[in-house]
């Protein structure tokens, strides 16, 4: 992977890691001992503390670039452009939420992730006392780890955060010499230990995990890295103004310009491939083919990432013969060639039984707001449908 993209992805992935350190404290409003109080949010100072103490020395310079995502103009780095990238990516990833609102002492809402079932249908009308929260535990396939329950008291919450913090520290400390492997290891550690930690809860509904917010910040920062510095400065100013309710025409014009591609991949022909079976050993064959298709989807996804020189943080979802990712605007030139390469390989091994369709749509900065993004999700699926209706035209 391009070293610049690795640096930006790691900076985006760890930009908010200090929130876990902060929430494991008796008094979460104090900065780490020996760290200055210069206007930086407390969690940003704890991110710096985490990086300084638990990230291997060869990766610290890259990770530090995300610490100043609230005040990139105050970053001590000679080149502040990457801090600005993470700052902009953080704003876009947070959607409509404004990180400029200061947290206040004495405010103690539950520090847990709200269950998605409390956000749909009749459940939305429940009072706060009736809400269900995901357990603050490492991800595991057992009842205690994945089933929602009521909120924890402050002491139990603190102990849970301490345990998750310690596991993340141990994973981040692993001195892996290959940058891509290190990045993927940290991403997996965040998935296991931050999947149920809310990215924000003081003035935002806690329904987005820190894991998802962090990986999408990393993905967007990589996409934005293709844009020139003046464009990043304009976008950052426009996003800040939009978050404060400014709807000036020039701001809206800047926000309507594309900043990345939403890419969808769909391996079609799966149903026929799986269920065209003889009665002999049908169950075994069904399991084997299902597993093969999982591996095939992952292999195709990895191939696409490698061809586009993108880190795994840019994957939104992969499973069931589908994958979705965010890519820089420059990737559009390569996607048609990638589809041709994969089509030739699938034809060689499976004839016309399996086919990869790739569809994509440019997304502007304003497209990442809640309520707006589904429009681009639908457009991407329409592009996929068009490709599937014209198989092998490439």
N, C-alpha and C positions, 0 to 999 in steps of 0.2 A: 504494500500500500504506500502511496505517496506520503512522505513523512509529514508534510503540512496538514494533510487531511487527518492523519493520526493525531497530531497535536490538537487540532481543533475539536475532534470528536472526544478526546479524553478531557479536554477543558470543559466541554459542554456536559459530559456525563457526570463530572464531579463538582459542578458549579454550586450545587445546593447540598452537598454531602454533610456540611456543617449543621444542617437542621437536625440530623440524628444525634450528633454530639450534643447539641444545645438542649434537646428535649430529654436527654438522659441525666440532666443536672438537677440538683435541688433548687438552685436559683438560675433559671435559663437566661437571665438578663445580663449576666456578667460575661465579659470577653475573656479569653484565655489569659492566664497570667503571663505578663511580659509582652502582650500584644497591645498596640496602641488603640485608643478610642478616638478615631479621627473622622467620624461621620459614617463609616462603613456599618451596615447592619450587623448585629451580633452574629447571626448565623453565617455571614460571609467570613468573619474572623475565625469562626470555628471550622469553616471549610479550609481556610489557610492552615489552621492548626493540624487538621487531619492530614492534609497533603504533606506538610513539613515533617510529620512524625511517622506516617504509615505508607506513603507512596515511595517506591524505590527512587534513589537519587537521579537516575537517568531519565525518569518520567516527570519529575517535579516541575521543571521549567514549563513543560506543556500544560500540566494541570493547573499551575498558578494563574494562567491566562484567563481562567474562568472565575477567579475569586472576585474580581472587580466588576462583575456583570451589572451591579447597581450603579456604579460610578466609574465607567471605563476611562473617562477623562482624567481620573486620579490614579490610574494604574502606574506603578513605578517602572513598568517595562518601557524600553526605548520605543518599541513599536506597539502602540495601543490598539492596532486594528483588530487583533484577534479577540481582545477583551470586548470590543464593540460588536464583533460578530456574535459572541456568546450573549451579550446584553440584548441584542435584537432577537436572536433565536429564543431566548428566555421569554421575552414579551410575546412573541408569536405563539410559542408553545403553551403559554398560560392563557391564551384566548382572551376572553373579556376581562380577566382579573387584572387588577392594578397592583403591582408589587411596590408602588410608591407610598401606599398607605402604611403608616407606622403601626406596629403592634404595641399594645399598651399593657403595662403591669396590671395584675389583678384580674385579667380576663382569662378564664380557664375553661373553655369549651372542650369537649372530648377530643383527644389527640389521636383518634382512630379513623379509619376509612369507612365511610357510610356504605352500606350494602346497596348494590344496584337495584335490588328489589324494593327498596324504600324510595326509589326515584321514579317508579312507573305505576300507572293505574291508580287504584284506590289507596295504595300505600302512601302516596304523596301527601295525603291529608293528615297523616299521623302527627301527634305532638312529638317534641324532641325526646321526651321520656320514653316514648314507645319505639324509637328508632333502633335499628339493628346495625352493629358495626362489625367489621371483619376483625378477627383476633390478631393482636400484635405478636405474631409468631413467624418463624421461618416457614416457607412454603413446603408443605408435605401432604401426602395423600392420606390424611386421617381426619376424623371428625373434629377434633379440637383445633386443628390448624386451618380448616377452610370454611367451617360453618359459622355464620354470623351469630352474634349474641348481643347483650346489652353493653353499655359502656363500662369501662374499668374505672376504679377509683384512682386518685392521683398517685398513690404509692405503687400500686400494681402497674400502672402505666409507665412510671419511671423505671421500675425493674425490667419490664419488657423491653423498653428502649435500650437499657444497658446491655441486655443480652444480644439484641440485634446489632448494636454498635460494636460490641466485641467481635462478633462474627465478621462484620464488614472490615474491621481493622485487620483481622488475621488474613483475610483474602487479599486485601490491598497490599499487604506487606510482602507477598510472595514475589521474589525477585526473578521474574520471567524475562528472559533476555529478548525474546521475539516480541516486538511491539503489538502486532495484531493479536497474538495469543494473550498478552497481558490485557489488552482492551476487552477482549471477549470474556476473559476470566472475571474482570471487574463488572462487566455487564451482567453476567450470570449471577454473580454475588448479589448485585442489586435486585435482580429478579427474585432471588430466594428470600432476601432479607428486607426489601423495601416495597414488596408487592402490596402490603396492606398498610403502609405508612402514608398518610395524606401529604400531598405536596404543600398544602396550605389549609388552615382551618380557622384562623382568627376572624377574617372578614370574607372568607370564601367557603362555599359549600364543600365539605371534604369528600368529594367523589372522584378525585383523580389521584392516583398513587404517585409517590415520589419517584418510583421506578419508571413509570410511564412518562412523567414530566421530564425527567432527566434524559432518558434516551431520545425523546423527541426533540429536546433542546439540542442535543448532540447532532441529531440528523439534520435539523434545520440549519445549524451553524455550518455544517459541511456543505449544504446546498448553497448557502449565502456566500461561501468563500470564493465562489466563481465571480461574484459581482465586484466592480471597482470600488475603492475606498470612498470616493465622493457619493456614490449611490448608497452605500451602507450608512453614511452619515445622514443623508437625506431621509432614508427609511426610518432610522432610529429616532430622528426628530419628529417625523410624521406619526410614528406609532405612539410616542410619548404624548403628543398632543391629542391624538385620537383617544387615548386612555383617559384623558382628562376632559373629554367631552367636546373637544374642538372639532368641528366638522367643516373647516374651511375648504374651499374648492381645491386649492393647490395641494392641501394635505391628502384629500381623497384621490386626487390624480396620481400622487406618488404611491399611495397604497394600492392602487388598482393595477400597477405594473407587476408582471410575473416575477416570482423569486425562486421558484422550483417546480419540479414535475412530480405529480402523483402518478405512480406507475403501478399497473396491475398485471399480474401474470396468471393464466388459467390453462391448466393442462386438461383439454377436453377429450372425451372418449372414455372416461374413467368407468362409467357404469357398464358399458359393454365389455370393457377389458376385465373388470372384476367378476361380472356375473355370467360370462360365457363359459360355463363349467360343465364338465361331465359329472354324473352322479357319484362316480367313484372318487373317494377322498375329497369331496366337495368342500367340507369345512376347512380342511387343511389347506387346500388350494386358495380358498377365499382369504384366509388369514395371511397366507404367503403373498398373495397379490396386493392385498391392502398394505402390508408392510413395505413391499417393493415400491408402491406408489408414494408412500411417505418419503422413502429414501430418494426416489426420483425427483420429487418436488424440491427437497432440500438440495440435491445436487444441481438442479437447474438454477435455483435461487443463488447458490454459491457461485455458479458460473457467471450469472448476470452481475453479481457484485464484483467479481474479479475483473470482468471485462470493463465495468464502469469505474473501477478503482475506488469502490466505496466500502466503508466499514460495516460491520453487522449492526451497528446502532441505527442504520438507515432503514432497517426492516421494520415495517409496521406490524405485519402479521404473516404467518406462514402455516398452512395446514389444509388438509382436504383437497389437495391438488390446486390450491390457490396461494398466491403470495402478493403482498402489497409493500411498496417501499417509496421513500422520498429520494429524489435524485436532483442534481443540479440541472439547470437549463441546458447546459452543454451536452448532457447525456442523450438528448434527442437524436443527435447525428448517429449515435452508435446503436440505438435500440433496434432499428430495422435490420442492421447487420447481425446483431445478436440473435434475433428471431430466425434469420436465415440459417445461421450456424446450428442452432438447436433443432430446427426443422429437419435439416439434413441428417443429423444424428438419430433423431427419432424415426425418421423414414427408414434408415438403414437397419435399425434394430426391431422396429414394431410395424413396419409398413405404414398404412394409413390409419391404424387403430388409435394412436395417441398423437395429439397435436398441441403445440404450445402457442397460445395467443398472447400477445403483449399489447396493452393499450395504455395510453398516458394522456394527461391533460395538464397544461400549465396552471399553476395556482398563484394568485397575487397575495401580497401581504394581508390584505383585507379578507382573503378567503379562509384564513385560519381562525376567524372568530366563530364562537358558538352560534349555531343557527345558520351560518353561511357555508361552512365546510361541506355539509351534505350535498350541496349543489354540485360541487366539484367531484365528490365521490360518485354521484350519479353520472356525471359526464364521463368519468373514467370508465365506468361499467358500460356506458353506451359505446365508447370507443372499443372496448373489448368485444362487445357483441358484433360490431361491424367487422372486426377481424375474423371472428369465428364464422360469420356468414360468407366470408370470401377466403376460405381455407386455401393455402398453398399459392396464393397470388404472388407471394414473394419468390 
